[in-house]
Amino acid sequence: MLLRSFLQVECGLARRQITLLIDQGKVFVNQKIVESYKSELYEGDCVQIPSLEIDKVFYFEGQNVDKDSALVLFNKPKGYTCSKAD
């Protein structure tokens, strides 16, 4: 999950406020200053914004995938038609 999304959803911060806090060096992930709002969060990461008294741990809730189902990915070349109707 992106740091920006986490701060919007979990902390109720606006995008402009998030950008300003990161530019000012006031957002920490695992006690390190965040340099980009596009930073990726991983399970167990600790997000801190001391000026707003925010200290949260990110927990990722994964989804179970049915082992009996199959997923096919196809990189369709330009001009190739793939449709049930054709």
PDB file as gemmi writes it, atoms N, CA and C in Angstrom:
CRYST1    1.000    1.000    1.000  90.00  90.00  90.00 P 1                      
ATOM      1  N   MET A   1       0.848  -1.176   0.000  1.00  0.00           N  
ATOM      2  CA  MET A   1       0.000   0.000   0.000  1.00  0.00           C  
ATOM      3  C   MET A   1       0.892   1.238   0.000  1.00  0.00           C  
ATOM      4  N   LEU A   2       0.492   2.245  -0.733  1.00  0.00           N  
ATOM      5  CA  LEU A   2       1.247   3.492  -0.760  1.00  0.00           C  
ATOM      6  C   LEU A   2       1.063   4.262   0.541  1.00  0.00           C  
ATOM      7  N   LEU A   3       2.132   4.931   0.972  1.00  0.00           N  
ATOM      8  CA  LEU A   3       2.098   5.729   2.196  1.00  0.00           C  
ATOM      9  C   LEU A   3       0.988   6.769   2.128  1.00  0.00           C  
ATOM     10  N   ARG A   4       0.865   7.447   0.985  1.00  0.00           N  
ATOM     11  CA  ARG A   4      -0.161   8.483   0.833  1.00  0.00           C  
ATOM     12  C   ARG A   4      -1.560   7.918   1.076  1.00  0.00           C  
ATOM     13  N   SER A   5      -1.846   6.750   0.510  1.00  0.00           N  
ATOM     14  CA  SER A   5      -3.158   6.126   0.691  1.00  0.00           C  
ATOM     15  C   SER A   5      -3.395   5.774   2.151  1.00  0.00           C  
ATOM     16  N   PHE A   6      -2.368   5.236   2.804  1.00  0.00           N  
ATOM     17  CA  PHE A   6      -2.479   4.875   4.216  1.00  0.00           C  
ATOM     18  C   PHE A   6      -2.797   6.105   5.061  1.00  0.00           C  
ATOM     19  N   LEU A   7      -2.077   7.201   4.831  1.00  0.00           N  
ATOM     20  CA  LEU A   7      -2.296   8.410   5.621  1.00  0.00           C  
ATOM     21  C   LEU A   7      -3.666   9.023   5.349  1.00  0.00           C  
ATOM     22  N   GLN A   8      -4.163   8.900   4.123  1.00  0.00           N  
ATOM     23  CA  GLN A   8      -5.497   9.412   3.808  1.00  0.00           C  
ATOM     24  C   GLN A   8      -6.571   8.591   4.517  1.00  0.00           C  
ATOM     25  N   VAL A   9      -6.471   7.268   4.405  1.00  0.00           N  
ATOM     26  CA  VAL A   9      -7.522   6.389   4.928  1.00  0.00           C  
ATOM     27  C   VAL A   9      -7.441   6.246   6.443  1.00  0.00           C  
ATOM     28  N   GLU A  10      -6.270   5.931   6.955  1.00  0.00           N  
ATOM     29  CA  GLU A  10      -6.126   5.612   8.376  1.00  0.00           C  
ATOM     30  C   GLU A  10      -6.027   6.842   9.276  1.00  0.00           C  
ATOM     31  N   CYS A  11      -5.497   7.946   8.749  1.00  0.00           N  
ATOM     32  CA  CYS A  11      -5.268   9.127   9.579  1.00  0.00           C  
ATOM     33  C   CYS A  11      -6.168  10.302   9.206  1.00  0.00           C  
ATOM     34  N   GLY A  12      -6.889  10.173   8.088  1.00  0.00           N  
ATOM     35  CA  GLY A  12      -7.812  11.220   7.675  1.00  0.00           C  
ATOM     36  C   GLY A  12      -7.133  12.495   7.194  1.00  0.00           C  
ATOM     37  N   LEU A  13      -5.920  12.373   6.660  1.00  0.00           N  
ATOM     38  CA  LEU A  13      -5.192  13.548   6.181  1.00  0.00           C  
ATOM     39  C   LEU A  13      -5.485  13.802   4.703  1.00  0.00           C  
ATOM     40  N   ALA A  14      -5.462  15.077   4.317  1.00  0.00           N  
ATOM     41  CA  ALA A  14      -5.656  15.460   2.918  1.00  0.00           C  
ATOM     42  C   ALA A  14      -4.340  15.293   2.161  1.00  0.00           C  
ATOM     43  N   ARG A  15      -4.430  15.087   0.842  1.00  0.00           N  
ATOM     44  CA  ARG A  15      -3.218  14.907   0.023  1.00  0.00           C  
ATOM     45  C   ARG A  15      -2.270  16.100   0.136  1.00  0.00           C  
ATOM     46  N   ARG A  16      -2.811  17.289   0.114  1.00  0.00           N  
ATOM     47  CA  ARG A  16      -1.973  18.492   0.220  1.00  0.00           C  
ATOM     48  C   ARG A  16      -1.252  18.530   1.569  1.00  0.00           C  
ATOM     49  N   GLN A  17      -1.950  18.163   2.622  1.00  0.00           N  
ATOM     50  CA  GLN A  17      -1.349  18.135   3.958  1.00  0.00           C  
ATOM     51  C   GLN A  17      -0.251  17.071   4.035  1.00  0.00           C  
ATOM     52  N   ILE A  18      -0.487  15.913   3.419  1.00  0.00           N  
ATOM     53  CA  ILE A  18       0.504  14.834   3.401  1.00  0.00           C  
ATOM     54  C   ILE A  18       1.762  15.292   2.669  1.00  0.00           C  
ATOM     55  N   THR A  19       1.591  15.903   1.502  1.00  0.00           N  
ATOM     56  CA  THR A  19       2.729  16.387   0.718  1.00  0.00           C  
ATOM     57  C   THR A  19       3.527  17.422   1.505  1.00  0.00           C  
ATOM     58  N   LEU A  20       2.843  18.339   2.165  1.00  0.00           N  
ATOM     59  CA  LEU A  20       3.509  19.373   2.950  1.00  0.00           C  
ATOM     60  C   LEU A  20       4.307  18.763   4.107  1.00  0.00           C  
ATOM     61  N   LEU A  21       3.708  17.813   4.821  1.00  0.00           N  
ATOM     62  CA  LEU A  21       4.396  17.164   5.943  1.00  0.00           C  
ATOM     63  C   LEU A  21       5.638  16.405   5.480  1.00  0.00           C  
ATOM     64  N   ILE A  22       5.536  15.717   4.349  1.00  0.00           N  
ATOM     65  CA  ILE A  22       6.682  14.964   3.820  1.00  0.00           C  
ATOM     66  C   ILE A  22       7.774  15.928   3.358  1.00  0.00           C  
ATOM     67  N   ASP A  23       7.398  17.009   2.671  1.00  0.00           N  
ATOM     68  CA  ASP A  23       8.380  18.000   2.217  1.00  0.00           C  
ATOM     69  C   ASP A  23       9.113  18.651   3.392  1.00  0.00           C  
ATOM     70  N   GLN A  24       8.435  18.784   4.522  1.00  0.00           N  
ATOM     71  CA  GLN A  24       9.037  19.380   5.716  1.00  0.00           C  
ATOM     72  C   GLN A  24       9.828  18.359   6.542  1.00  0.00           C  
ATOM     73  N   GLY A  25       9.824  17.089   6.118  1.00  0.00           N  
ATOM     74  CA  GLY A  25      10.574  16.056   6.837  1.00  0.00           C  
ATOM     75  C   GLY A  25       9.944  15.651   8.153  1.00  0.00           C  
ATOM     76  N   LYS A  26       8.612  15.725   8.233  1.00  0.00           N  
ATOM     77  CA  LYS A  26       7.915  15.426   9.483  1.00  0.00           C  
ATOM     78  C   LYS A  26       7.254  14.054   9.511  1.00  0.00           C  
ATOM     79  N   VAL A  27       7.443  13.244   8.450  1.00  0.00           N  
ATOM     80  CA  VAL A  27       6.844  11.908   8.389  1.00  0.00           C  
ATOM     81  C   VAL A  27       7.971  10.881   8.448  1.00  0.00           C  
ATOM     82  N   PHE A  28       7.806   9.910   9.349  1.00  0.00           N  
ATOM     83  CA  PHE A  28       8.815   8.871   9.537  1.00  0.00           C  
ATOM     84  C   PHE A  28       8.197   7.496   9.320  1.00  0.00           C  
ATOM     85  N   VAL A  29       8.932   6.608   8.660  1.00  0.00           N  
ATOM     86  CA  VAL A  29       8.543   5.206   8.542  1.00  0.00           C  
ATOM     87  C   VAL A  29       9.719   4.402   9.076  1.00  0.00           C  
ATOM     88  N   ASN A  30       9.453   3.620  10.109  1.00  0.00           N  
ATOM     89  CA  ASN A  30      10.497   2.836  10.780  1.00  0.00           C  
ATOM     90  C   ASN A  30      11.651   3.734  11.224  1.00  0.00           C  
ATOM     91  N   GLN A  31      11.305   4.882  11.789  1.00  0.00           N  
ATOM     92  CA  GLN A  31      12.240   5.862  12.355  1.00  0.00           C  
ATOM     93  C   GLN A  31      13.168   6.489  11.315  1.00  0.00           C  
ATOM     94  N   LYS A  32      12.789   6.449  10.038  1.00  0.00           N  
ATOM     95  CA  LYS A  32      13.559   7.095   8.971  1.00  0.00           C  
ATOM     96  C   LYS A  32      12.667   8.132   8.299  1.00  0.00           C  
ATOM     97  N   ILE A  33      13.246   9.281   7.973  1.00  0.00           N  
ATOM     98  CA  ILE A  33      12.483  10.347   7.326  1.00  0.00           C  
ATOM     99  C   ILE A  33      12.045   9.898   5.935  1.00  0.00           C  
ATOM    100  N   VAL A  34      10.780  10.114   5.637  1.00  0.00           N  
ATOM    101  CA  VAL A  34      10.222   9.766   4.326  1.00  0.00           C  
ATOM    102  C   VAL A  34      10.553  10.887   3.347  1.00  0.00           C  
ATOM    103  N   GLU A  35      11.027  10.512   2.159  1.00  0.00           N  
ATOM    104  CA  GLU A  35      11.401  11.510   1.158  1.00  0.00           C  
ATOM    105  C   GLU A  35      10.408  11.605   0.004  1.00  0.00           C  
ATOM    106  N   SER A  36       9.504  10.622  -0.118  1.00  0.00           N  
ATOM    107  CA  SER A  36       8.555  10.629  -1.229  1.00  0.00           C  
ATOM    108  C   SER A  36       7.187  10.142  -0.750  1.00  0.00           C  
ATOM    109  N   TYR A  37       6.147  10.830  -1.193  1.00  0.00           N  
ATOM    110  CA  TYR A  37       4.799  10.396  -0.831  1.00  0.00           C  
ATOM    111  C   TYR A  37       4.417   9.110  -1.558  1.00  0.00           C  
ATOM    112  N   LYS A  38       5.229   8.704  -2.532  1.00  0.00           N  
ATOM    113  CA  LYS A  38       4.975   7.464  -3.264  1.00  0.00           C  
ATOM    114  C   LYS A  38       5.628   6.258  -2.596  1.00  0.00           C  
ATOM    115  N   SER A  39       6.157   6.442  -1.399  1.00  0.00           N  
ATOM    116  CA  SER A  39       6.803   5.342  -0.680  1.00  0.00           C  
ATOM    117  C   SER A  39       5.811   4.212  -0.447  1.00  0.00           C  
ATOM    118  N   GLU A  40       6.309   3.002  -0.519  1.00  0.00           N  
ATOM    119  CA  GLU A  40       5.486   1.799  -0.336  1.00  0.00           C  
ATOM    120  C   GLU A  40       5.576   1.363   1.125  1.00  0.00           C  
ATOM    121  N   LEU A  41       4.444   0.974   1.705  1.00  0.00           N  
ATOM    122  CA  LEU A  41       4.420   0.435   3.064  1.00  0.00           C  
ATOM    123  C   LEU A  41       4.312  -1.077   3.006  1.00  0.00           C  
ATOM    124  N   TYR A  42       4.963  -1.719   3.953  1.00  0.00           N  
ATOM    125  CA  TYR A  42       4.915  -3.174   4.054  1.00  0.00           C  
ATOM    126  C   TYR A  42       4.414  -3.545   5.441  1.00  0.00           C  
ATOM    127  N   GLU A  43       3.907  -4.747   5.565  1.00  0.00           N  
ATOM    128  CA  GLU A  43       3.338  -5.196   6.832  1.00  0.00           C  
ATOM    129  C   GLU A  43       4.336  -5.015   7.965  1.00  0.00           C  
ATOM    130  N   GLY A  44       3.872  -4.418   9.055  1.00  0.00           N  
ATOM    131  CA  GLY A  44       4.706  -4.212  10.230  1.00  0.00           C  
ATOM    132  C   GLY A  44       5.432  -2.882  10.252  1.00  0.00           C  
ATOM    133  N   ASP A  45       5.342  -2.077   9.171  1.00  0.00           N  
ATOM    134  CA  ASP A  45       5.994  -0.768   9.148  1.00  0.00           C  
ATOM    135  C   ASP A  45       5.337   0.155  10.169  1.00  0.00           C  
ATOM    136  N   CYS A  46       6.150   0.938  10.852  1.00  0.00           N  
ATOM    137  CA  CYS A  46       5.661   1.888  11.848  1.00  0.00           C  
ATOM    138  C   CYS A  46       5.691   3.285  11.239  1.00  0.00           C  
ATOM    139  N   VAL A  47       4.534   3.922  11.143  1.00  0.00           N  
ATOM    140  CA  VAL A  47       4.413   5.264  10.566  1.00  0.00           C  
ATOM    141  C   VAL A  47       4.244   6.256  11.710  1.00  0.00           C  
ATOM    142  N   GLN A  48       5.091   7.293  11.707  1.00  0.00           N  
ATOM    143  CA  GLN A  48       5.034   8.286  12.774  1.00  0.00           C  
ATOM    144  C   GLN A  48       5.024   9.695  12.196  1.00  0.00           C  
ATOM    145  N   ILE A  49       4.161  10.523  12.777  1.00  0.00           N  
ATOM    146  CA  ILE A  49       4.153  11.955  12.484  1.00  0.00           C  
ATOM    147  C   ILE A  49       4.102  12.641  13.844  1.00  0.00           C  
ATOM    148  N   PRO A  50       5.277  12.878  14.456  1.00  0.00           N  
ATOM    149  CA  PRO A  50       5.314  13.425  15.818  1.00  0.00           C  
ATOM    150  C   PRO A  50       4.563  14.744  15.977  1.00  0.00           C  
ATOM    151  N   SER A  51       4.604  15.623  14.976  1.00  0.00           N  
ATOM    152  CA  SER A  51       3.940  16.924  15.093  1.00  0.00           C  
ATOM    153  C   SER A  51       2.422  16.788  15.213  1.00  0.00           C  
ATOM    154  N   LEU A  52       1.861  15.695  14.716  1.00  0.00           N  
ATOM    155  CA  LEU A  52       0.416  15.451  14.815  1.00  0.00           C  
ATOM    156  C   LEU A  52       0.093  14.358  15.830  1.00  0.00           C  
ATOM    157  N   GLU A  53       1.118  13.895  16.542  1.00  0.00           N  
ATOM    158  CA  GLU A  53       0.979  12.818  17.527  1.00  0.00           C  
ATOM    159  C   GLU A  53       0.381  11.559  16.909  1.00  0.00           C  
ATOM    160  N   ILE A  54       0.831  11.219  15.697  1.00  0.00           N  
ATOM    161  CA  ILE A  54       0.388  10.002  15.017  1.00  0.00           C  
ATOM    162  C   ILE A  54       1.502   8.975  15.105  1.00  0.00           C  
ATOM    163  N   ASP A  55       1.157   7.799  15.610  1.00  0.00           N  
ATOM    164  CA  ASP A  55       2.118   6.702  15.757  1.00  0.00           C  
ATOM    165  C   ASP A  55       1.349   5.414  15.485  1.00  0.00           C  
ATOM    166  N   LYS A  56       1.371   4.950  14.233  1.00  0.00           N  
ATOM    167  CA  LYS A  56       0.575   3.785  13.846  1.00  0.00           C  
ATOM    168  C   LYS A  56       1.452   2.725  13.203  1.00  0.00           C  
ATOM    169  N   VAL A  57       1.057   1.480  13.395  1.00  0.00           N  
ATOM    170  CA  VAL A  57       1.732   0.359  12.749  1.00  0.00           C  
ATOM    171  C   VAL A  57       0.833  -0.122  11.623  1.00  0.00           C  
ATOM    172  N   PHE A  58       1.418  -0.317  10.447  1.00  0.00           N  
ATOM    173  CA  PHE A  58       0.668  -0.760   9.275  1.00  0.00           C  
ATOM    174  C   PHE A  58       0.556  -2.273   9.285  1.00  0.00           C  
ATOM    175  N   TYR A  59      -0.667  -2.781   9.257  1.00  0.00           N  
ATOM    176  CA  TYR A  59      -0.908  -4.221   9.161  1.00  0.00           C  
ATOM    177  C   TYR A  59      -1.654  -4.489   7.871  1.00  0.00           C  
ATOM    178  N   PHE A  60      -1.097  -5.351   7.050  1.00  0.00           N  
ATOM    179  CA  PHE A  60      -1.679  -5.676   5.756  1.00  0.00           C  
ATOM    180  C   PHE A  60      -2.595  -6.871   5.904  1.00  0.00           C  
ATOM    181  N   GLU A  61      -3.799  -6.751   5.396  1.00  0.00           N  
ATOM    182  CA  GLU A  61      -4.737  -7.865   5.398  1.00  0.00           C  
ATOM    183  C   GLU A  61      -4.777  -8.445   3.999  1.00  0.00           C  
ATOM    184  N   GLY A  62      -4.100  -9.555   3.821  1.00  0.00           N  
ATOM    185  CA  GLY A  62      -4.042 -10.199   2.510  1.00  0.00           C  
ATOM    186  C   GLY A  62      -5.332 -10.929   2.183  1.00  0.00           C  
ATOM    187  N   GLN A  63      -5.439 -11.376   0.957  1.00  0.00           N  
ATOM    188  CA  GLN A  63      -6.603 -12.126   0.519  1.00  0.00           C  
ATOM    189  C   GLN A  63      -6.191 -13.550   0.203  1.00  0.00           C  
ATOM    190  N   ASN A  64      -7.013 -14.496   0.626  1.00  0.00           N  
ATOM    191  CA  ASN A  64      -6.749 -15.891   0.300  1.00  0.00           C  
ATOM    192  C   ASN A  64      -7.163 -16.162  -1.139  1.00  0.00           C  
ATOM    193  N   VAL A  65      -6.343 -16.922  -1.835  1.00  0.00           N  
ATOM    194  CA  VAL A  65      -6.628 -17.272  -3.218  1.00  0.00           C  
ATOM    195  C   VAL A  65      -6.972 -18.747  -3.275  1.00  0.00           C  
ATOM    196  N   ASP A  66      -8.070 -19.070  -3.940  1.00  0.00           N  
ATOM    197  CA  ASP A  66      -8.486 -20.457  -4.089  1.00  0.00           C  
ATOM    198  C   ASP A  66      -7.465 -21.198  -4.943  1.00  0.00           C  
ATOM    199  N   LYS A  67      -6.896 -22.263  -4.399  1.00  0.00           N  
ATOM    200  CA  LYS A  67      -5.853 -23.004  -5.113  1.00  0.00           C  
ATOM    201  C   LYS A  67      -6.391 -23.755  -6.324  1.00  0.00           C  
ATOM    202  N   ASP A  68      -7.697 -23.992  -6.382  1.00  0.00           N  
ATOM    203  CA  ASP A  68      -8.278 -24.720  -7.503  1.00  0.00           C  
ATOM    204  C   ASP A  68      -8.586 -23.813  -8.700  1.00  0.00           C  
ATOM    205  N   SER A  69      -8.527 -22.516  -8.502  1.00  0.00           N  
ATOM    206  CA  SER A  69      -8.830 -21.615  -9.617  1.00  0.00           C  
ATOM    207  C   SER A  69      -7.553 -21.298 -10.391  1.00  0.00           C  
ATOM    208  N   ALA A  70      -7.739 -20.897 -11.638  1.00  0.00           N  
ATOM    209  CA  ALA A  70      -6.595 -20.584 -12.500  1.00  0.00           C  
ATOM    210  C   ALA A  70      -6.727 -19.155 -13.005  1.00  0.00           C  
ATOM    211  N   LEU A  71      -5.615 -18.520 -13.181  1.00  0.00           N  
ATOM    212  CA  LEU A  71      -5.574 -17.172 -13.710  1.00  0.00           C  
ATOM    213  C   LEU A  71      -4.625 -17.174 -14.897  1.00  0.00           C  
ATOM    214  N   VAL A  72      -5.103 -16.674 -16.027  1.00  0.00           N  
ATOM    215  CA  VAL A  72      -4.283 -16.638 -17.231  1.00  0.00           C  
ATOM    216  C   VAL A  72      -4.035 -15.179 -17.594  1.00  0.00           C  
ATOM    217  N   LEU A  73      -2.769 -14.824 -17.758  1.00  0.00           N  
ATOM    218  CA  LEU A  73      -2.401 -13.483 -18.196  1.00  0.00           C  
ATOM    219  C   LEU A  73      -1.940 -13.569 -19.639  1.00  0.00           C  
ATOM    220  N   PHE A  74      -2.403 -12.638 -20.456  1.00  0.00           N  
ATOM    221  CA  PHE A  74      -2.061 -12.668 -21.870  1.00  0.00           C  
ATOM    222  C   PHE A  74      -1.661 -11.268 -22.310  1.00  0.00           C  
ATOM    223  N   ASN A  75      -0.468 -11.126 -22.835  1.00  0.00           N  
ATOM    224  CA  ASN A  75       0.003  -9.853 -23.359  1.00  0.00           C  
ATOM    225  C   ASN A  75      -0.430  -9.760 -24.818  1.00  0.00           C  
ATOM    226  N   LYS A  76      -1.567  -9.114 -25.053  1.00  0.00           N  
ATOM    227  CA  LYS A  76      -2.170  -9.067 -26.380  1.00  0.00           C  
ATOM    228  C   LYS A  76      -1.401  -8.121 -27.291  1.00  0.00           C  
ATOM    229  N   PRO A  77      -0.877  -8.647 -28.400  1.00  0.00           N  
ATOM    230  CA  PRO A  77      -0.195  -7.779 -29.370  1.00  0.00           C  
ATOM    231  C   PRO A  77      -1.190  -6.850 -30.065  1.00  0.00           C  
ATOM    232  N   LYS A  78      -0.698  -5.728 -30.550  1.00  0.00           N  
ATOM    233  CA  LYS A  78      -1.529  -4.764 -31.262  1.00  0.00           C  
ATOM    234  C   LYS A  78      -2.127  -5.430 -32.502  1.00  0.00           C  
ATOM    235  N   GLY A  79      -3.429  -5.258 -32.705  1.00  0.00           N  
ATOM    236  CA  GLY A  79      -4.106  -5.826 -33.863  1.00  0.00           C  
ATOM    237  C   GLY A  79      -4.641  -7.232 -33.645  1.00  0.00           C  
ATOM    238  N   TYR A  80      -4.336  -7.851 -32.526  1.00  0.00           N  
ATOM    239  CA  TYR A  80      -4.795  -9.204 -32.224  1.00  0.00           C  
ATOM    240  C   TYR A  80      -6.189  -9.121 -31.619  1.00  0.00           C  
ATOM    241  N   THR A  81      -7.132  -9.883 -32.153  1.00  0.00           N  
ATOM    242  CA  THR A  81      -8.493  -9.876 -31.648  1.00  0.00           C  
ATOM    243  C   THR A  81      -8.702 -11.073 -30.737  1.00  0.00           C  
ATOM    244  N   CYS A  82      -9.169 -10.798 -29.547  1.00  0.00           N  
ATOM    245  CA  CYS A  82      -9.487 -11.903 -28.636  1.00  0.00           C  
ATOM    246  C   CYS A  82     -10.842 -11.603 -28.003  1.00  0.00           C  
ATOM    247  N   SER A  83     -11.850 -12.247 -28.519  1.00  0.00           N  
ATOM    248  CA  SER A  83     -13.211 -12.017 -28.083  1.00  0.00           C  
ATOM    249  C   SER A  83     -14.012 -13.292 -28.267  1.00  0.00           C  
ATOM    250  N   LYS A  84     -14.978 -13.499 -27.406  1.00  0.00           N  
ATOM    251  CA  LYS A  84     -15.849 -14.670 -27.558  1.00  0.00           C  
ATOM    252  C   LYS A  84     -16.723 -14.533 -28.797  1.00  0.00           C  
ATOM    253  N   ALA A  85     -17.010 -13.294 -29.204  1.00  0.00           N  
ATOM    254  CA  ALA A  85     -17.890 -13.050 -30.342  1.00  0.00           C  
ATOM    255  C   ALA A  85     -17.202 -13.292 -31.683  1.00  0.00           C  
ATOM    256  N   ASP A  86     -15.892 -13.220 -31.748  1.00  0.00           N  
ATOM    257  CA  ASP A  86     -15.190 -13.364 -33.035  1.00  0.00           C  
ATOM    258  C   ASP A  86     -14.736 -14.774 -33.273  1.00  0.00           C  
TER     259      ASP A  86                                                      
END                                                                             
